Amino acid sequence: MIVERTHYFAKPGQRDAVLANRRRACEVRVAIGLPAGTIRVKADPAADGPDVAWECGFPTRAAHQADLDARKSSAEFEAVRATMRGLIDRFERLCEERSAGAKGWAGDIDLDGTAIVPQAFTFRSGTYDLKGYLYLPPGPGPFPCMIYNHGSGLTQGAEDVVQPGVAAALMSWGIACFYPHRHGYGNSPGPDWRSECPAETFSPAYNRQIIARLDRESADVIAARQFVRGLPGIEPERIGVMGSSFGGVNTLLSASKDPGFRCAVEFAGAAMNWDRNADLAAFMIAAAQRVTMPIFFIQAANDFSIRPTRELAASLAGSGKVVESKIYPAFGLTPWEGHLLAGRGPQIWGPDVRRFLERWL
């Protein structure tokens, strides 16, 4: 990827005029079919550096050159440039290529033209041959990988089967995503969870049944890590785990059992159960005490209950472990929409999770 940055050093008293003219340039860019780019202004007017800056990314050198040619051929854009020359003392243009950073991070990856379609695999967990779906970012790799765990809504025979939105966010950061179907869900064999929890909902018997079922499911997540670490294109020692709802519970349980995971991101685990199933809450808090890797607990404020994030994080306070938690503002109108923040809102949690993964994955 090519990134162009332009720096504008305003004449005395002309900073606001420079900013207004740069905004006009972006409007012209849009009018002639180019991306607007991003404008930044100096946070401290007394500091060194440009008063106004603009940047835009391009997938290839040819795309950048085409953008330069389009600007040059636009009389309106040339008029904006002429105005700018009268407002500034100095102008700089920098063209940079993104390079791998710490731990081999690829940085932002342009997914334009990339099919967000996974490779299908079969992997063994106990007596079951389970289905899993691997998304790899474009490029040679190898890549770090996150195991992403689905919630209870992935019924057998469902058509919404591979969570491409979450995978696309990870791919754009240079991270592979493996999406396993635990036993009894989606395209994997085995009894579904409801058939193994037949007691009256939230009765003492049901609460014990759901704990036992989720605990068994976590073995599938651990088996997924063992499988993925042997796949081409994956860095075997840089595999983390994340998931939402029942997938959040399984993220926590698998992380508590398998120190091979580098880090964990737990969305809304047991949010629909926490207030009515004290046994499950206690089981998860006990599991949290066994987690050794960095973990990040996340929910939306309008989820069914935000106690899981608050109480799990609080249970680890003072432990010396790396623990983060965040309650985001309400996402949608209903508790159900808030509960689906993980799958539907990567734009909301993405910057925080990316920062966490860059440090710990």
KEVOMI-119482 format. One line per 3 residues: number of its first residue (from 1); for each residue x, y, z of C-alpha. Coordinates in Angstrom, 1 decimal. Each point is the difference from the previous one (the first is absolute). Layout:
NUM) X Y Z ~ ...
//
This chain:
1) 0.0 0.0 0.0 ~ 1.1 3.5 -0.8 ~ -0.8 2.8 2.4
4) 0.3 3.6 -1.1 ~ 0.3 2.7 2.6 ~ -0.1 3.7 -0.8
7) 1.2 2.7 2.6 ~ -1.0 3.6 -0.1 ~ 1.9 2.7 2.0
10) -2.3 3.0 0.2 ~ 1.1 3.6 -0.3 ~ -0.5 2.0 3.2
13) -3.7 0.3 0.7 ~ -1.1 -2.3 -2.9 ~ -0.4 -3.3 1.8
16) -3.8 0.1 -0.2 ~ 0.0 1.0 -3.6 ~ 2.4 -2.9 -0.8
19) -2.3 -2.4 1.8 ~ -3.0 1.3 -1.9 ~ 1.8 -0.3 -3.3
22) 1.1 -3.6 0.7 ~ -3.6 -0.9 0.8 ~ -0.9 1.6 -3.4
25) 2.6 -2.2 -1.6 ~ -1.6 -3.1 1.5 ~ -3.4 1.1 -1.3
28) 1.5 0.3 -3.5 ~ 1.6 -3.4 0.3 ~ -3.4 -1.6 0.7
31) -1.6 1.9 -2.8 ~ 2.5 -1.4 -2.5 ~ -0.3 -3.5 1.3
34) 2.9 -0.2 2.4 ~ 0.0 -1.0 3.7 ~ -0.1 3.0 2.3
37) 2.9 -1.1 2.2 ~ 0.5 1.1 3.6 ~ 0.8 3.5 1.3
40) 1.9 0.6 3.2 ~ 0.9 3.2 1.8 ~ 2.7 0.7 2.5
43) -1.2 -0.6 3.5 ~ 2.3 2.6 1.5 ~ 0.2 3.1 -2.2
46) 3.3 1.0 1.6 ~ 1.7 -3.3 -0.7 ~ 2.3 -0.8 -2.9
49) -1.3 -1.7 -3.2 ~ -2.6 0.7 -2.6 ~ -3.2 1.9 0.9
52) -2.1 -2.1 -2.2 ~ 0.6 -3.5 -1.4 ~ -1.9 -2.3 -2.4
55) 0.5 -3.7 -0.7 ~ -1.5 -2.7 -2.2 ~ 0.9 -3.6 -0.6
58) 0.2 -1.7 -3.4 ~ 0.2 -3.8 -0.6 ~ 2.7 0.2 -2.7
61) 2.5 2.4 -1.6 ~ -2.2 0.1 -3.1 ~ -3.1 1.0 2.0
64) 2.0 2.8 1.6 ~ 1.3 1.2 -3.4 ~ -3.5 0.0 -1.4
67) -1.2 2.1 3.0 ~ 2.9 2.5 -0.7 ~ -0.9 0.2 -3.7
70) -3.7 0.6 0.8 ~ 0.9 2.9 2.2 ~ 2.3 1.5 -2.6
73) -2.7 -0.2 -2.7 ~ -2.7 1.7 2.1 ~ -0.1 3.8 -0.5
76) -2.0 0.3 3.2 ~ 2.6 -1.8 2.0 ~ 2.8 2.0 -1.5
79) -1.9 3.2 1.0 ~ -0.1 -1.3 3.6 ~ 3.8 -0.6 -0.2
82) 0.6 3.5 -1.2 ~ -2.0 1.4 2.9 ~ 2.0 -2.2 2.4
85) 3.3 1.3 -1.3 ~ -0.9 3.5 1.1 ~ -0.9 -1.2 3.6
88) 3.1 -2.0 0.9 ~ 3.7 0.5 0.6 ~ 0.9 -3.6 -0.7
91) -1.4 -3.2 -1.5 ~ 1.1 -3.6 0.4 ~ -1.2 -3.2 -1.7
94) 1.1 -3.4 1.4 ~ -0.7 -3.3 -1.7 ~ 0.5 -3.0 2.2
97) -0.5 -3.8 -0.3 ~ -1.3 -1.9 3.0 ~ 2.5 -2.5 1.4
100) -0.3 -2.8 2.5 ~ 0.3 1.3 3.6 ~ 0.6 -1.6 3.4
103) -0.6 -3.8 0.0 ~ -0.4 0.0 -3.8 ~ -3.2 2.1 0.0
106) -1.0 0.8 -3.5 ~ -1.8 3.2 1.1 ~ -3.2 1.0 -1.8
109) -0.7 -2.4 -2.9 ~ -2.2 1.2 -2.8 ~ -2.7 -2.6 -0.6
112) -1.3 1.7 -3.2 ~ -0.5 -2.8 -2.5 ~ 0.5 -2.7 2.6
115) -2.7 -2.6 0.4 ~ -0.9 -0.4 3.7 ~ -0.5 -3.8 -0.5
118) 1.6 -2.6 2.3 ~ 1.5 -3.3 -0.7 ~ -2.0 -2.9 1.5
121) 1.8 -2.6 2.2 ~ -1.0 -3.0 2.1 ~ 1.7 -0.5 3.4
124) -0.3 -2.5 2.7 ~ -1.3 0.7 3.5 ~ -0.6 -3.0 2.2
127) -2.3 -2.3 -2.0 ~ -1.2 2.7 -2.4 ~ 1.3 1.1 -3.4
130) -0.8 3.7 0.2 ~ -0.1 2.7 -2.7 ~ 2.2 3.1 0.2
133) 0.5 2.9 -2.4 ~ 3.3 1.8 -0.5 ~ 0.4 3.6 -1.3
136) 3.5 1.1 -1.0 ~ 0.9 3.6 -0.8 ~ 1.4 0.6 -3.5
139) 3.8 -0.3 -0.1 ~ 2.6 -2.6 0.6 ~ -0.3 -0.5 3.8
142) 0.4 -1.7 2.3 ~ -2.6 1.8 2.1 ~ -1.0 0.1 3.7
145) -3.5 -1.4 0.4 ~ -3.1 0.5 2.2 ~ -2.4 -2.9 0.6
148) -3.4 1.7 -0.1 ~ -2.8 -1.8 1.9 ~ -3.6 0.2 -1.0
151) -3.0 0.4 2.3 ~ -3.0 -2.3 0.6 ~ -1.9 1.3 -3.1
154) 2.1 -2.0 -2.5 ~ -2.5 -2.8 -0.4 ~ 0.6 -3.1 -2.0
157) -0.9 0.7 -3.7 ~ 0.1 3.8 0.4 ~ 1.2 2.0 -2.9
160) 1.7 2.8 2.0 ~ 3.0 -2.2 0.6 ~ 3.4 1.7 -0.1
163) -0.1 3.6 1.5 ~ 1.8 1.8 -2.9 ~ -0.3 3.4 1.6
166) 2.2 -0.8 3.0 ~ 2.4 -2.0 -2.2 ~ 0.3 3.0 -2.4
169) 1.0 2.3 2.9 ~ 2.7 -2.4 1.1 ~ 1.2 -0.6 -3.5
172) 0.4 3.8 -0.5 ~ 2.4 0.0 3.0 ~ 2.0 -2.8 -1.4
175) -1.5 -2.7 2.2 ~ -1.5 -3.3 -1.1 ~ -3.3 -1.2 1.4
178) -1.1 -3.6 0.6 ~ -3.7 -0.4 0.7 ~ -0.7 -3.5 1.4
181) -3.5 -1.5 0.2 ~ -0.2 -1.7 3.4 ~ -1.8 -3.3 0.3
184) -3.7 0.3 -0.6 ~ 0.2 3.3 -1.7 ~ 0.0 1.2 -3.7
187) 1.6 -2.6 -2.2 ~ 1.4 -2.1 2.8 ~ -1.5 -3.3 1.3
190) -1.1 -0.8 3.5 ~ -3.0 0.8 2.2 ~ -1.0 3.6 0.2
193) 0.3 1.8 3.3 ~ -3.8 0.2 0.7 ~ -0.3 -3.7 -0.2
196) 2.6 -0.4 2.7 ~ -1.7 2.7 2.2 ~ -3.6 -1.3 0.1
199) -0.9 1.1 3.6 ~ -2.2 3.1 0.6 ~ 2.0 3.1 -1.0
202) 2.0 1.4 2.9 ~ -1.1 -2.7 2.4 ~ 2.9 -1.4 2.1
205) 0.1 -3.1 -2.3 ~ 0.1 2.2 -3.1 ~ 2.8 2.2 1.4
208) 2.1 -3.1 0.7 ~ -0.7 -1.4 -3.5 ~ 1.0 3.2 -1.8
211) 3.3 0.2 1.9 ~ 0.8 -3.6 -0.9 ~ -0.9 0.6 -3.6
214) 2.1 3.1 -0.4 ~ 2.9 -1.6 1.8 ~ -0.1 -2.8 -2.5
217) -0.1 2.4 -2.9 ~ 3.2 1.7 1.1 ~ 1.9 -3.2 -0.9
220) -1.0 0.8 -3.6 ~ 1.6 3.4 0.2 ~ 3.3 -1.5 1.3
223) -0.1 -2.6 -2.7 ~ -0.4 2.8 -2.5 ~ 3.2 1.7 1.2
226) 1.9 -3.2 -0.2 ~ -1.2 -0.5 -3.6 ~ 0.6 3.5 -1.2
229) 3.6 0.2 1.3 ~ 0.9 -2.7 -2.5 ~ -1.5 1.7 -3.1
232) 2.2 1.8 -2.6 ~ -0.1 3.7 0.3 ~ -0.5 0.1 3.7
235) 2.5 1.0 2.7 ~ -0.5 -2.9 2.4 ~ 1.1 1.8 3.1
238) -2.2 3.1 -0.7 ~ -3.6 -1.2 0.4 ~ -2.5 1.8 2.1
241) -3.7 -0.7 0.8 ~ -3.1 2.2 -0.1 ~ -3.8 -0.4 -0.3
244) -3.4 1.3 1.1 ~ -2.8 -1.2 2.2 ~ 0.3 -3.8 0.3
247) 3.2 0.6 -2.1 ~ 1.1 2.4 2.7 ~ -0.5 -2.6 2.7
250) 2.0 -2.5 -2.1 ~ 2.7 2.6 -0.5 ~ 0.4 0.4 3.7
253) -0.2 -3.8 0.7 ~ 2.4 -1.0 -2.7 ~ 2.4 2.8 1.1
256) -0.1 -1.3 3.6 ~ 0.9 -3.5 -1.1 ~ 2.5 0.6 -2.9
259) 3.0 2.3 0.8 ~ 1.0 -0.4 -3.7 ~ -2.4 2.9 -0.9
262) 2.0 3.2 -0.1 ~ -3.0 2.3 1.0 ~ -3.8 0.0 0.2
265) -2.8 2.4 -0.9 ~ -3.3 -0.8 1.7 ~ -3.2 1.6 -1.3
268) -3.2 -0.2 2.1 ~ 0.6 -3.4 1.4 ~ -3.2 -1.3 1.8
271) -1.6 3.4 -0.3 ~ -3.4 -1.7 -0.4 ~ 0.6 -2.4 2.9
274) 2.0 1.9 2.6 ~ -2.8 1.6 2.0 ~ -2.0 -3.3 0.2
277) 2.7 -2.6 0.2 ~ 2.3 0.7 2.9 ~ 1.6 -3.4 -0.4
280) 1.2 0.9 -3.5 ~ 1.2 3.4 1.2 ~ 2.0 -1.7 2.8
283) 1.4 -2.6 -2.4 ~ 1.2 2.7 -2.4 ~ 1.6 2.1 2.8
286) 1.9 -3.1 1.2 ~ 1.1 -0.6 -3.6 ~ 1.2 3.6 -0.2
289) 2.3 -0.6 3.0 ~ 1.8 -2.6 -2.1 ~ 0.6 2.1 -3.0
292) 3.7 0.9 -0.4 ~ 0.0 1.9 -3.3 ~ -1.1 3.6 -0.6
295) -3.8 0.2 -0.3 ~ -2.4 2.8 -1.1 ~ -3.7 -0.1 1.1
298) -2.4 2.0 -2.2 ~ -3.8 0.8 -0.1 ~ -2.4 2.6 -1.2
301) -1.8 2.0 2.7 ~ -3.5 -1.3 -1.2 ~ 0.9 -3.7 0.1
304) -2.3 -2.2 2.0 ~ 2.3 0.4 3.0 ~ 3.4 1.7 0.2
307) 0.8 -1.7 3.3 ~ 2.2 -2.7 -1.7 ~ 2.5 2.6 -1.3
310) 0.0 1.9 3.3 ~ 0.2 -2.9 2.3 ~ 2.4 -2.1 -2.0
313) 2.4 2.9 -0.2 ~ -0.5 0.9 3.6 ~ 0.8 -3.6 1.0
316) 3.5 0.4 -1.5 ~ 0.7 3.5 1.5 ~ 3.3 -0.1 1.9
319) 1.0 -3.3 -1.4 ~ 2.9 1.3 -2.0 ~ -1.4 -1.4 -3.2
322) -0.6 2.0 -3.1 ~ -3.7 0.8 0.0 ~ -1.9 2.5 -2.0
325) -3.8 0.7 -0.1 ~ -2.2 2.4 -1.8 ~ -3.8 0.7 0.0
328) -0.7 1.8 -3.3 ~ -3.0 2.3 -0.4 ~ -3.3 -1.6 -1.0
331) 0.0 -1.7 -3.4 ~ -3.4 0.0 -1.6 ~ -3.4 0.3 1.7
334) -0.5 -3.4 1.7 ~ 2.0 -2.2 2.3 ~ 0.3 -2.6 -2.8
337) 1.6 2.6 -2.3 ~ 2.4 1.0 2.8 ~ 0.8 -3.7 0.5
340) 1.1 -0.3 -3.6 ~ 2.6 2.7 0.2 ~ 2.9 -2.4 -0.7
343) -1.3 -1.2 -3.4 ~ -1.7 3.2 -1.1 ~ 2.2 2.7 1.3
346) 3.7 -0.5 -0.8 ~ 0.2 3.7 -0.9 ~ -0.9 0.8 3.7
349) 2.4 -2.4 1.8 ~ 2.6 -0.4 -2.7 ~ 2.4 2.7 1.0
352) 0.2 -1.3 3.6 ~ 0.2 -3.6 -0.9 ~ 2.6 0.7 -2.6
355) 2.2 1.8 2.5 ~ -0.4 -2.9 2.4 ~ 0.9 -2.6 -2.6
358) 3.0 2.0 -1.3 ~ 1.4 -0.1 3.5 ~ -0.9 -3.5 1.2
361) -0.6 -2.3 -3.0
//
